[in-house]
Amino acid sequence: MPSSPKDPIDMGRRTVIKAAAATAATAGAGGMIPGLQAAVYAQGSDKPEKEEVRIGFIPLTDCASVVMASVLGFDKKYGVKIIPTKEASWAGVRDKLVNGELDMAHVLWGLIYGVQLGIGGPKKDMAVLMNLNHNGQAITLSKKLADKGGVDGPSLAKLMSTDKREYTFAQTFPTGTHAMWLYYWLATYGINPMKDAKIITVPPPQMVANMRVGNMDGYCVGEPWGHRAIADGIGITGVTTQDIWKDHPEKALGTTGDFAKKYPNTCRAVIAAIIDAGKWIDAGLQNKMKMAETVADKSYVNTTVDVINQRILGRYQNGLGKTWDDPNHMKFYNDGAVTFPYLSDGMWFLTQHKRWGLLKEHPDYLAVARQVNQVELYKQGALAAKASVPKDPMRTSKMVDGVVWDGKEPAKYADSFKVKAQGVA
């Protein structure tokens, strides 16, 4: 358990942060933005350069570690004040990050990478400071679809092959995580999202209302909006995203490259505070319940506690009578594996952007990930928070279709899919 969130920054913690800075300076900047190293250590102090930090969030359960870092005072321990700022859409988050209205944001990995490469928004150097959560999203199919037999990938594909009407599916942002989970899942069962369906973009809090009035057949979004559709009797869970990719990256703590370069001590402090909050959430039942009560408030997610707390505890139901305990529910720390910004995670989103025609040419996958993911800055924040750090910035994952992603040969991987934007090979 972390120390009390009300504890001041003691001299020992200052020493830890300075030691982390010295270690990084000796080892080299690694994943930092070029030129950042000198800016960090020339100041000779670990004091945050900017003490109030506006962090945008979308009303989703996975904003919890940002919110709890503020509510419980973990931020004060590291000399910063986090001001959570509720936003209406991912496009709004993107625009406010780029123009400086927000300092940081709870944000989609694919949004950050898209802006970095000038797709899905204006081109600007961006930074992923840390990952915020693993798992905990879902693809919801309408009750009307379920009544016709479309309840999972294979049955949906069969239904769509016989019923030739236009099918509409919603995601939350064109380059984002939910779009990539939706496309990957549909393609696994031979459904080409670019040709066989109409894809629309809907902000997360508006998904349930749009399904209720019949605007879509299915959607992919973060909790609690998957469980909410079941509670309201309008949808069923076709698949959880952890069944597409176990322990997948989901939201990142994102900022601009300029902000990371100008305010490295502030970034380290916020990383440490959010790691502490993630540890606290994952520590046990009582903390998860307290978190659910907090984020359910109208200031944050604006829903009932029951809609949040079931799936955060791993208690799932699919809306068709099936219930199960899922060990791969949403996690916020998991001994440091969650919060580490793996290079291979960022690269995966680029491979899917290329697969679906969002990128016309192969980028230098590893170089982009190294520029965006602030691995050394993260390590310094993790050291301050006494968090475990994985030894390898790459990891290996097996997807729902059995294909393994390990970050090696990304261009070959991106080109290997039969179902892609250019059609079926």
C-alpha positions as CSV (number, residue, x, y, z in Angstrom):
1,M,0.0,0.0,0.0
2,P,1.3,3.5,-0.7
3,S,1.9,5.9,2.1
4,S,-0.8,8.3,3.2
5,P,-1.7,10.7,0.4
6,K,-1.5,13.6,2.9
7,D,2.2,13.0,3.6
8,P,4.5,15.9,2.4
9,I,7.3,15.3,0.1
10,D,10.1,14.2,2.5
11,M,13.8,14.6,1.9
12,G,14.1,10.9,1.1
13,R,11.7,11.2,-1.8
14,R,13.5,14.2,-3.1
15,T,16.7,12.2,-3.0
16,V,15.0,9.4,-4.9
17,I,13.8,11.7,-7.7
18,K,17.2,13.3,-8.0
19,A,18.9,9.9,-8.0
20,A,16.5,8.9,-10.8
21,A,17.4,12.0,-12.8
22,A,21.2,11.4,-12.3
23,T,20.8,7.8,-13.4
24,A,18.9,8.8,-16.5
25,A,21.5,11.5,-17.3
26,T,24.3,8.9,-17.1
27,A,22.4,6.3,-19.1
28,G,21.3,8.6,-21.9
29,A,17.8,9.9,-22.8
30,G,16.7,6.7,-24.5
31,G,13.0,7.2,-25.3
32,M,12.9,10.9,-24.5
33,I,12.3,13.6,-27.0
34,P,15.6,14.7,-28.4
35,G,17.1,17.6,-26.4
36,L,15.0,16.9,-23.3
37,Q,17.9,15.6,-21.2
38,A,19.8,18.9,-20.9
39,A,16.6,20.7,-20.1
40,V,15.8,18.4,-17.3
41,Y,19.0,18.3,-15.4
42,A,20.5,21.8,-15.9
43,Q,18.0,23.1,-13.4
44,G,19.5,21.1,-10.5
45,S,16.2,20.7,-8.8
46,D,13.3,18.2,-8.8
47,K,10.7,20.9,-7.9
48,P,7.8,20.8,-10.4
49,E,8.1,23.7,-12.8
50,K,4.3,23.9,-13.1
51,E,2.5,23.1,-9.9
52,E,-1.1,23.1,-11.2
53,V,-1.8,20.6,-14.0
54,R,-5.0,20.6,-16.0
55,I,-5.7,17.0,-17.1
56,G,-8.6,16.4,-19.4
57,F,-10.7,13.2,-19.2
58,I,-13.6,11.6,-20.9
59,P,-16.4,10.2,-18.6
60,L,-15.2,6.6,-18.5
61,T,-14.3,4.2,-15.7
62,D,-10.6,4.2,-16.8
63,C,-10.2,7.9,-15.9
64,A,-10.1,6.6,-12.3
65,S,-6.4,6.8,-11.6
66,V,-6.3,10.4,-12.7
67,V,-9.4,11.3,-10.6
68,M,-8.2,9.4,-7.5
69,A,-4.8,10.9,-7.7
70,S,-6.5,14.3,-7.3
71,V,-9.3,13.3,-4.9
72,L,-7.1,11.4,-2.5
73,G,-4.2,13.9,-2.6
74,F,-1.5,11.7,-4.1
75,D,-0.6,14.6,-6.3
76,K,0.2,16.8,-3.2
77,K,2.8,14.3,-2.1
78,Y,4.8,15.1,-5.2
79,G,4.3,18.8,-5.2
80,V,1.7,19.2,-7.8
81,K,-2.1,19.8,-7.9
82,I,-4.0,17.8,-10.6
83,I,-7.1,19.6,-11.8
84,P,-9.3,17.0,-13.6
85,T,-11.2,18.6,-16.5
86,K,-14.3,16.8,-17.9
87,E,-14.4,16.9,-21.7
88,A,-17.2,16.0,-24.1
89,S,-15.4,14.2,-26.9
90,W,-12.0,12.8,-28.0
91,A,-11.8,15.4,-30.7
92,G,-12.2,18.1,-28.1
93,V,-9.5,16.5,-26.0
94,R,-7.2,16.5,-29.1
95,D,-7.8,20.1,-29.9
96,K,-7.3,21.3,-26.3
97,L,-4.1,19.4,-25.9
98,V,-2.7,20.7,-29.2
99,N,-3.6,24.4,-28.4
100,G,-2.5,24.2,-24.8
101,E,-5.8,24.6,-23.0
102,L,-5.1,21.2,-21.4
103,D,-1.6,20.3,-20.0
104,M,-2.2,16.6,-20.2
105,A,-5.1,14.2,-20.8
106,H,-6.5,10.7,-20.2
107,V,-6.5,9.9,-23.8
108,L,-6.5,7.2,-26.5
109,W,-3.1,5.8,-27.5
110,G,-4.1,6.0,-31.2
111,L,-5.2,9.6,-30.9
112,I,-1.7,10.6,-29.6
113,Y,0.0,8.6,-32.4
114,G,-2.4,9.9,-35.0
115,V,-1.6,13.5,-34.2
116,Q,2.2,12.7,-34.1
117,L,1.9,11.6,-37.8
118,G,-0.8,14.1,-38.9
119,I,-3.7,11.7,-39.2
120,G,-6.9,12.3,-37.3
121,G,-5.9,15.9,-36.6
122,P,-3.1,18.5,-37.1
123,K,0.4,17.2,-37.0
124,K,2.3,18.0,-33.8
125,D,4.9,16.2,-31.7
126,M,3.2,14.4,-28.9
127,A,4.2,12.4,-25.9
128,V,2.9,9.3,-24.0
129,L,4.0,9.7,-20.4
130,M,2.5,6.4,-19.2
131,N,-0.3,3.9,-19.8
132,L,-3.3,4.3,-17.5
133,N,-5.1,0.9,-17.7
134,H,-5.3,-2.5,-19.2
135,N,-8.5,-4.2,-20.4
136,G,-12.1,-3.2,-19.5
137,Q,-13.6,-2.2,-22.8
138,A,-16.3,-4.1,-24.7
139,I,-18.1,-4.4,-28.1
140,T,-21.8,-4.2,-27.5
141,L,-24.4,-5.5,-30.0
142,S,-27.9,-4.3,-30.0
143,K,-30.7,-6.4,-28.4
144,K,-32.5,-6.4,-31.8
145,L,-29.4,-7.9,-33.4
146,A,-29.1,-10.5,-30.6
147,D,-32.8,-11.4,-31.1
148,K,-31.9,-12.3,-34.7
149,G,-29.0,-14.5,-33.5
150,G,-26.1,-12.0,-33.8
151,V,-24.5,-12.5,-30.4
152,D,-20.8,-13.0,-31.1
153,G,-18.3,-12.8,-33.9
154,P,-19.2,-16.0,-35.8
155,S,-23.0,-15.5,-35.5
156,L,-22.7,-11.8,-36.5
157,A,-20.7,-12.7,-39.6
158,K,-23.3,-15.3,-40.5
159,L,-26.2,-12.9,-40.0
160,M,-24.5,-10.1,-42.0
161,S,-23.8,-12.5,-44.9
162,T,-27.5,-13.4,-45.2
163,D,-29.2,-10.1,-44.3
164,K,-27.9,-7.7,-46.9
165,R,-29.0,-4.5,-45.3
166,E,-26.5,-1.8,-44.2
167,Y,-25.0,-2.5,-40.8
168,T,-23.8,0.4,-38.7
169,F,-21.1,0.2,-36.0
170,A,-19.8,3.0,-33.8
171,Q,-16.3,3.7,-32.4
172,T,-15.2,6.8,-30.5
173,F,-12.4,8.3,-32.6
174,P,-11.0,7.2,-36.0
175,T,-7.4,6.5,-35.0
176,G,-8.3,5.4,-31.4
177,T,-8.3,2.2,-29.4
178,H,-12.0,1.5,-29.8
179,A,-11.9,1.8,-33.5
180,M,-8.9,-0.6,-33.7
181,W,-10.5,-3.2,-31.3
182,L,-13.8,-3.0,-33.4
183,Y,-12.0,-3.4,-36.7
184,Y,-9.7,-6.2,-35.5
185,W,-12.6,-8.2,-34.1
186,L,-14.8,-7.8,-37.2
187,A,-12.0,-8.7,-39.5
188,T,-11.2,-11.8,-37.4
189,Y,-14.5,-13.2,-38.6
190,G,-14.2,-12.1,-42.2
191,I,-16.1,-8.8,-41.9
192,N,-14.3,-5.9,-43.6
193,P,-15.2,-2.8,-41.6
194,M,-14.2,-0.6,-44.5
195,K,-16.5,-2.4,-47.0
196,D,-19.1,-4.5,-45.3
197,A,-20.3,-2.0,-42.7
198,K,-20.9,1.7,-42.1
199,I,-18.6,3.0,-39.4
200,I,-19.6,6.1,-37.4
201,T,-17.9,8.1,-34.7
202,V,-19.8,8.8,-31.4
203,P,-18.5,10.2,-28.1
204,P,-18.5,7.6,-25.3
205,P,-21.2,9.0,-23.1
206,Q,-23.6,9.2,-26.1
207,M,-23.3,5.5,-27.2
208,V,-26.1,4.1,-25.1
209,A,-28.6,6.9,-26.1
210,N,-27.7,6.4,-29.8
211,M,-28.2,2.6,-29.6
212,R,-31.5,3.1,-27.8
213,V,-32.9,5.1,-30.7
214,G,-31.6,2.6,-33.3
215,N,-28.7,4.6,-34.7
216,M,-26.3,1.6,-34.7
217,D,-26.1,-2.2,-34.6
218,G,-23.1,-2.3,-32.3
219,Y,-20.4,-0.1,-30.7
220,C,-17.0,-0.4,-29.0
221,V,-16.4,1.8,-26.0
222,G,-15.0,1.8,-22.5
223,E,-16.9,1.0,-19.4
224,P,-19.3,1.8,-17.9
225,W,-21.1,2.2,-21.3
226,G,-20.9,-1.5,-22.1
227,H,-22.5,-2.6,-18.9
228,R,-25.0,0.3,-19.0
229,A,-26.5,-1.0,-22.2
230,I,-27.1,-4.3,-20.5
231,A,-28.6,-2.7,-17.4
232,D,-30.9,-0.7,-19.7
233,G,-31.9,-3.8,-21.6
234,I,-30.9,-2.4,-25.0
235,G,-27.7,-4.3,-25.7
236,I,-25.6,-7.4,-25.1
237,T,-21.8,-7.9,-24.8
238,G,-20.5,-9.5,-28.0
239,V,-17.0,-9.6,-26.7
240,T,-14.8,-8.0,-24.1
241,T,-11.6,-6.3,-25.4
242,Q,-9.5,-8.4,-23.0
243,D,-10.7,-11.4,-25.0
244,I,-9.4,-9.7,-28.2
245,W,-6.1,-8.9,-26.6
246,K,-5.4,-9.9,-23.0
247,D,-3.9,-7.0,-21.0
248,H,-4.1,-4.6,-24.0
249,P,-3.0,-1.0,-23.6
250,E,-6.0,1.3,-23.4
251,K,-5.8,4.9,-22.2
252,A,-2.5,6.8,-22.0
253,L,-1.5,9.9,-20.1
254,G,-0.7,12.1,-23.0
255,T,0.7,15.5,-23.6
256,T,2.5,17.4,-26.2
257,G,6.2,17.0,-26.9
258,D,6.7,20.7,-26.0
259,F,5.1,20.2,-22.6
260,A,7.2,17.2,-21.8
261,K,10.4,19.1,-22.8
262,K,9.5,22.3,-20.9
263,Y,8.1,20.7,-17.7
264,P,9.9,17.4,-17.1
265,N,9.8,17.6,-13.3
266,T,6.1,18.3,-13.5
267,C,5.7,15.2,-15.7
268,R,7.6,13.0,-13.3
269,A,5.6,14.2,-10.4
270,V,2.3,13.5,-12.1
271,I,3.4,10.1,-13.3
272,A,4.4,9.2,-9.7
273,A,1.1,10.4,-8.3
274,I,-1.0,8.5,-10.9
275,I,1.1,5.3,-10.3
276,D,0.3,5.7,-6.6
277,A,-3.4,6.0,-7.4
278,G,-3.3,3.0,-9.6
279,K,-1.6,1.0,-6.8
280,W,-4.3,2.1,-4.4
281,I,-7.2,1.1,-6.8
282,D,-5.8,-2.3,-7.4
283,A,-5.0,-2.9,-3.7
284,G,-8.4,-4.5,-2.8
285,L,-12.2,-4.6,-2.8
286,Q,-12.7,-1.7,-0.5
287,N,-10.6,0.6,-2.6
288,K,-12.3,-0.4,-5.8
289,M,-15.7,0.3,-4.2
290,K,-14.6,3.7,-3.0
291,M,-13.3,4.5,-6.5
292,A,-16.6,3.4,-8.1
293,E,-18.5,5.7,-5.7
294,T,-16.2,8.6,-6.5
295,V,-16.1,8.4,-10.3
296,A,-19.8,7.6,-10.6
297,D,-20.5,11.2,-9.4
298,K,-21.9,13.7,-11.9
299,S,-18.6,15.6,-11.8
300,Y,-16.9,12.6,-13.4
301,V,-18.8,9.7,-15.2
302,N,-22.3,10.6,-14.1
303,T,-23.9,7.2,-13.7
304,T,-25.0,4.8,-11.0
305,V,-22.4,3.2,-8.8
306,D,-23.7,-0.3,-9.7
307,V,-23.0,0.3,-13.4
308,I,-19.3,0.9,-12.6
309,N,-18.6,-1.4,-9.7
310,Q,-19.6,-4.8,-11.2
311,R,-17.1,-4.9,-14.0
312,I,-14.4,-3.2,-12.1
313,L,-14.6,-6.2,-9.7
314,G,-14.5,-8.6,-12.7
315,R,-18.2,-9.5,-12.3
316,Y,-19.5,-9.8,-15.8
317,Q,-22.8,-10.6,-17.4
318,N,-23.5,-10.5,-21.2
319,G,-27.2,-9.6,-21.2
320,L,-28.2,-13.1,-22.4
321,G,-28.2,-14.8,-19.0
322,K,-24.5,-15.7,-18.9
323,T,-22.4,-14.4,-15.9
324,W,-18.7,-15.0,-15.2
325,D,-15.8,-13.8,-13.1
326,D,-13.2,-12.4,-15.4
327,P,-9.6,-12.3,-14.0
328,N,-8.6,-10.0,-16.8
329,H,-10.8,-7.1,-15.8
330,M,-9.7,-3.5,-15.8
331,K,-6.4,-3.0,-14.0
332,F,-4.5,0.2,-13.1
333,Y,-1.1,-1.0,-11.8
334,N,-0.6,-4.8,-11.7
335,D,2.9,-4.6,-10.3
336,G,4.0,-1.9,-12.8
337,A,3.0,-3.8,-15.9
338,V,0.0,-1.6,-16.6
339,T,1.6,1.8,-16.3
340,F,4.7,1.2,-18.3
341,P,4.6,2.7,-21.8
342,Y,5.7,-0.3,-23.9
343,L,7.2,0.7,-27.2
344,S,5.6,-2.3,-28.9
345,D,2.2,-1.1,-27.7
346,G,2.5,2.2,-29.5
347,M,3.9,0.4,-32.6
348,W,0.9,-1.9,-32.7
349,F,-1.5,1.0,-33.2
350,L,0.7,2.3,-36.1
351,T,0.5,-1.2,-37.8
352,Q,-3.3,-1.0,-37.6
353,H,-3.4,2.5,-38.9
354,K,-1.5,1.2,-41.9
355,R,-3.7,-1.8,-42.2
356,W,-6.8,0.3,-42.4
357,G,-5.5,2.9,-44.8
358,L,-5.1,5.7,-42.3
359,L,-1.4,5.7,-43.1
360,K,-0.5,5.4,-46.8
361,E,3.1,4.3,-46.2
362,H,5.0,2.4,-43.5
363,P,6.4,4.8,-41.0
364,D,9.6,4.0,-39.1
365,Y,7.6,2.2,-36.4
366,L,10.3,1.9,-33.7
367,A,11.6,5.4,-34.2
368,V,8.1,6.9,-33.8
369,A,7.5,4.9,-30.7
370,R,10.8,6.0,-29.2
371,Q,10.0,9.6,-29.8
372,V,6.5,9.5,-28.5
373,N,6.8,7.2,-25.5
374,Q,8.7,8.9,-22.7
375,V,10.3,5.7,-21.3
376,E,13.1,7.4,-19.3
377,L,10.8,10.1,-17.9
378,Y,8.4,7.3,-16.9
379,K,11.2,5.3,-15.2
380,Q,12.1,8.4,-13.1
381,G,8.5,8.8,-12.0
382,A,8.2,5.1,-11.3
383,L,11.4,5.2,-9.1
384,A,9.9,8.1,-7.1
385,A,6.7,6.1,-6.6
386,K,8.8,2.9,-5.8
387,A,7.1,1.1,-8.7
388,S,8.3,-2.0,-10.5
389,V,9.5,-1.3,-14.0
390,P,9.6,-4.1,-16.7
391,K,13.1,-4.8,-18.0
392,D,12.1,-4.8,-21.7
393,P,10.2,-2.0,-23.5
394,M,8.8,-4.6,-25.9
395,R,6.3,-7.3,-25.0
396,T,4.7,-10.3,-26.7
397,S,0.9,-10.7,-27.0
398,K,-1.4,-13.2,-28.7
399,M,-4.6,-11.8,-30.3
400,V,-8.0,-13.3,-30.6
401,D,-7.2,-14.6,-34.1
402,G,-4.1,-16.5,-32.8
403,V,-1.6,-14.1,-34.4
404,V,1.3,-13.1,-32.1
405,W,2.5,-9.5,-31.9
406,D,6.0,-8.9,-30.5
407,G,7.1,-5.6,-32.1
408,K,9.5,-7.3,-34.5
409,E,9.1,-6.8,-38.2
410,P,6.2,-4.4,-37.9
411,A,5.9,-3.6,-41.6
412,K,5.6,-7.3,-42.4
413,Y,3.1,-7.7,-39.6
414,A,1.0,-4.8,-40.9
415,D,1.0,-6.2,-44.4
416,S,0.2,-9.8,-43.3
417,F,-3.6,-9.4,-42.7
418,K,-5.9,-10.8,-45.3
419,V,-8.7,-8.5,-44.3
420,K,-7.6,-4.9,-44.7
421,A,-8.5,-1.5,-46.3
422,Q,-7.6,-2.6,-49.8
423,G,-9.9,-5.6,-49.6
424,V,-9.4,-9.3,-49.0
425,A,-6.3,-10.8,-50.5
